[in-house]
Amino acid sequence: MTPLDTAAIRADFPILSRTVRDGRPLVYLDSGATAQRPLQVLDAERTFLTEHNAPVHRGAYEIAEEATDSYESARDAIARFVGAADEEIAFTKNATEALNEVAYVLGDPRAGDLAVGPGDEIVVSEIEHHANLVPWQELAQRTGATLRWYSATPDGRIDLDSLGLSERTRVVALTHQSNVTGAQLDVAEAVRRARAVGALFVLDACQSVPHMSVDFHALDVDFAAFSGHKMLGPNGVGVLYGKSSLMRELPPFLTGGSMIEIVTMEKTTYAAPPQRFEAGTQMTSQVVGLGAAVEYLQALGMDAVAAHEHELTGYALERLSTVEGLRIVGPAENVDRGSAVSFVVDGIHPHDLGQVLDDHGVCIRVGHHCAWPAHRALGVQATARASFYLYNTAEEVDALVDAIRAAQQFFGTAVEEDQNVRQPQ
């Protein structure tokens, strides 16, 4: 496996060469929220819009056929990227919509044996992003089902032994990788437990698909969701994965054009998946851009991407451990964790810390990261989060640590300590 050439990669991202705050280099450490886009993605969208822009699956003229080919070619590339079949990939506007879609249709009586009803149980965890919690709360309220949850361990992992599943458990919905703690789920074990009681398994893959090899068929999950903007792709496009055998049984979420088979004044029959779940005009250029992002990632190799991030995260954990008064919120060891690293600093509110870091050109996320229950479970109101991606460097980790020390100096909380940690080679 060839290591990533970060200098060459960074040249593909013009924004990374800009300066901020009176000429300071931009240090972008917020890819867990939104990743930057390479020229290859921008060019793919531009080419589509300037040469092929037309309705998809509707026109009989040449550029409409080209638009449809571009759209469906992107679907094919994205499906192969996550180990799925084309008909198992439906496009949404983001991962939040995809998760809402699953939760909504499972509450529809037309879902038959898949439908959730009174007395059933839905299981989530304390560390879920709100997008994989609130829709299930809503489903429970609409149907009379009961919402239960796995507890978090002290280091921010899902404790699969904290809750027993039963024959009443109909859905288990968990994150593959926490957006707060970075902790990775043992998906195989979680799915095994769900299968043992006949429950469906839904995977929030927003923080895993951009950073590691993910194969939904191999994982044997029933549904999954991820977003384009976290994996070098455009805003405004997300992906819902569903096993083809299940997608065929589900009613639509939205209705209107494109998703129909036959319409009369009395009734309508619906198209087969994935078109059944893609009502109306779709985000065509964004889908094409996401296809280009997938091709970019595949060219680098996801194993190489994961190895780069693992090394960088290890270095970050080591450097941050030298800062007196800083506590990692999540796994402090670089084992079964991703590149999102949350922390608190004694005597400095995360929002204040973020302001000082911004003055130094360092971009991080501060607050509860759309995961209030996770923070409550871990005993903190808010955290600062640095999240690393394929274009980040050890020098940027150093810039982060230097900016944190500057914040401690500014707020009068600094303590002298050893800074002798070597950069990865």
Phi, psi and omega in degrees: 000124181277129178299154179292140173268090187294329178296316179293321179297314183297332178294339178279352184240089185304326184297333183288348179263000181278168176246159179221165173047067175063043171091009178282143176298141176287125174244099187265108182237044181228034181289342175295337175270304178210127177275158174281165184247136177281163178304326182299325178286315178299319180293322180296317178294317181297316179298317179299314185289329183267346184234334189230006188296118180192166178298142179267137178063024183227313185278153178254008182262171193300309185289336174292321176295321177296318179298316179296318178298318180296316181297311183286331174294322177295318178301317180298316180296317181293319179299313180296326181298327182249017175067044182231168173269154182306317184288354179265000183248115176244136182271140178230181180277341175190177180291328178301315178297321180299315180291321175298322181298313179299312182298323182291310185290334176288346174266001180270123180304336179293349176288354175064232183294343179276346186292141176270138182218186180304138180087345177284163179237141175243132184242129175232200176223167180290343186257017181288147164298149181306330181294339177248022176233304185300318178301327180283327171300315180297318179299317179298318181293323182288327190253348185083011176284169180251133176265127176234166183209147170287143176280165174265144172284166180303334179260019169082027174259162174281123180270097183291348178266000183277352184209136175262137176274161181218179179295346176276346181288118182256330183221135169239122183234114186224156176276140177289323182211123184294135177282350178261303187265344184080356184296136179262138180278143168282087187297319182302316180289320179296318178293320180302317181292322177294316181298326183298335179248008177078023182270152171285150178238125180246129183247124169275105186254021184299323184262002180250314183305321180289344195240350185204165176290126180230129180233105185295325178294316180295323179286340179063033175279153181275320178221154176206159180219143171207167187239154181286322190287348176269355185231042176077002182265182182286160165290161172086009176220131175229176184227132168252122172259137173213138176307136185302323180295331179274318181301325180294336183270348188267145173284167180287161175268308176245150180234159180148220180286160172077333185257014185257159171254299177224136178237126169236176178292340183267325185199171180224140169250153191251151179293162175289157174297152004274349184302330179303332184252019179229064182290141174078185179289128184270170180277074193296311182294327178292321177297317177299319178297321178294323175300320178293323178297318177298317179296322178297313180295320179295324179295324177286324183096119184292332176294322178292320177299312181297320180295318178299313182293323179298315179296317181293320179295319177300317178296319180297315179299321180293314180295317181295330180293343179275352182273111180297133179089000178259133179236128175287132175256097187133185180299123179275345176262148185273058182230129179049049178216157177262197190263011172271121183237111179258150183201164172232153180237126182306132173080001181228121176292142181308323180294321177293320177299316180300324179295316180292319177299321177299322177300336179262009177084007184261122183258115175229173176261140175228149179123215181255000173056038182057037180209065179300310181301326178298316180294319178298318180297329182265004172077026178228151178277325183201162177221164166261141182227124169256132179231129189256154179220187189296339182264359180275159187229165176297325178298328178287328172298316178300319179297322177299310182296318178299321180291324176296318178296322177296322177295320177296321176297316182297319183267003176072030181245010187288144174227136179290136177207171181291131179246016188275079175236128184277142175292150173295147181279000000 
